[in-house]
Amino acid sequence: MPSPRTLANEGWVALARRGQRLDNGPMGKSVSYQQGHGHQDDRGWRGATRYLRFFGSMWMSPVNREVIRLLDIRPAEDVLDIGAGMGPGAVLAVKAGARVVAVDPTPFMRFVLGGRRLWQPSRDRLEILDGTAEQLPVPDASVDAAWAVNAMHHWSDLDAGIGELARVLRPGGRLILVDEDFDDPSHQDHKRFSARRRGHDVEFADVDPAEVGSKLLAAGFVVEEARNTLVAGRPAKLLRGTKS
């Protein structure tokens, strides 16, 4: 997968079929989505086709770029991208010289990011793993910085997710959690994504920055920001802190 253009040239149908095979797992067995993640609409060829509709925004994300800048990722750091998707943040962190673990529960996303990884000069610094915020597949106190962009609303257990963040971050480890506020009418994608959310038969979690901030405090974080603000010029819910 050398470029977005090459990916597009393969055709939506072919990629969607690959996504369906990945979701079916070996010998046609259904893949288990941990902690209730992976809505039915996100699976198989329909899910893959829907992801490809948003390919541009999922491949290159100004919000991810701003998050990596705010985290001040440094060479040789061990960092964690939670709900990495197609890897817009993970790839930037690799380019900054970090060792990156990109975690995502969706097989199709890991497939796309795996293809993207092949074309990174420093591909050996990017590891792609199946996992969720509630079950992070990394050792205790092994992470210098972690982030999640547009993933918190998928978390099925906020307390478990925060507990895992507290477990994996080293003392002094930096954390940024961002969910774009698509319900804000000033968001450029408000109409498109609000309609999609209403059509989902599973409710997205309503992320409350104050609630998340208080839970981070209780888990041993120094919380620097917990508010509704603009990130890369877009309305968003921002949590920013440091593991004490």
MIMI-384934 format. One record per residue (C-alpha): x, y, z. Coordinates in steps of 0.001 Angstrom, whole numbers, plus 500000, padded with zeros to 6 digits. Layout:
! residues N
XYZ...
//
This chain:
! residues 244
500000500000500000502438502697498834500051505646498848496402506669499222496189506845495425497413503257495016494983502107497687492116503805495904493155502200492615492706498746494102489019499440494295486594499630497177485129496216496546488466494381496671489487496074499897486077495551501434486343491831500712489732491789502426488170493479505418485434490836505489488016488033505424489902489661508269486714489971510327485813486361509654489168485243511016490968481958510276488837479128508945485876481505508694485496481827512454484159485120513739486727487411515349485938488325518939485754492064519547487011492693523058484929494573525633481979494885523277483908496960520725483284496608517030479676497515516227478100495327513553478213498274511140482004498338511533482521494728510426482898492882507159482628494418503719480024496987504774482251498320507534485271498394505233483325500244502548482119502791505095485668503343506349486835503931502796484232506677502417486116508583505123489535507529503871490979511022503473490165512205506992491270508904508535494571508791506645495659512372507379494238514078510471494998517645511588493771516722515066496275513869515303499022516175514062498196518709516770498093516012519447501557514745518481502834518322518592501310518935522034502784515705523384506244516786522203507177513255521147510924512710521459513369510293519799513672506863521429510539507304523548508051504453523889504606505761522976501109504329522624498336505186520139494987503883521453492373503331518759495024504083516156492797503488513130494711504043509888497593505508511875497755509278511232499158509831514724501267506682514901503078507480511642503891511019512816505254509682516101507483507220514229508795510096512092509593511946515337511872509051516283509680507274518835508967503564519198505220503266518681502671500662519679499447501222517730496433499459519258493092498973517502490319496366517909489166496506514267490860494033511889490349496200508806492032499188510476494996497054511473495181495727507918495326499229506429497868500428508988499919497286508405500110498151504706500986501727505528503738500538507861505507498757505004506227502107503375507711503761506445511534504018506391511530503328510154508883500583510048510724498598512721509674501235515253505943500669514655504147497683516208500442497101515487498434495133518040494860493999518604493490495593521756491278498175523393491625500914525975490206498497528548492746495786527669496005497356526525498503494727525311501586496451526778503559495914530024503199497921533208504990501299533354506359500904529819504971504011528069506373507563527983503388509120526208499927507939525161497031509396523229493606508560521860491901510603519147488189510111518497488244506855520443486917507658523917483280507528522798483872503867521877485149502896525325482691500532526975484182500928530470485668504342531280487014503251534661488765500240533143490272502395530390491640504926532865492933502115535054494845500727532089496316504147531309497516504422534901499020500946534640500975501372531413502278504942531753505558505528533525505795508192536252505968511465534355504301509878531320502233512281529219498627511692528177496249513387525750492702512216525044490697514043522381487221513470521036486047515861518354482666517351519234480654516508516137477480517573517954478730521156517939477062522901514959480278524841514327482196521627513574482844521325509850481593517705509838478607518295512135475886517384509622477618514306508254478608512695511549475591513726513621473315511972511141475488508845511270475408508799515075471634509079515098471441506135512696473516503873514957471435501459517010474170501534519678474624504821521501478025506467521449479211507380524937478762511052525769482254512118526811482182514577529729485647516172530144484963517052533791484001513464534628486997512004532815489286514557534442488084513658537934488639509970537251492147510670535964492890512616539160491673509696541262493887507345539238497028509318540029497293511798537167498086515483537351495352516904535104496423519982533149493306520349530986489828518857531044487551520981528930485717521696525725488010523669523453489377523844519916491987521355518714493405522100515259490572524602514910487861521994515561485492521816518547486700518993520762486745517529524243490317517612525503491966515797528423495634516444529048497679515193531982500790513589533420501159510371535423502379511259538896
//
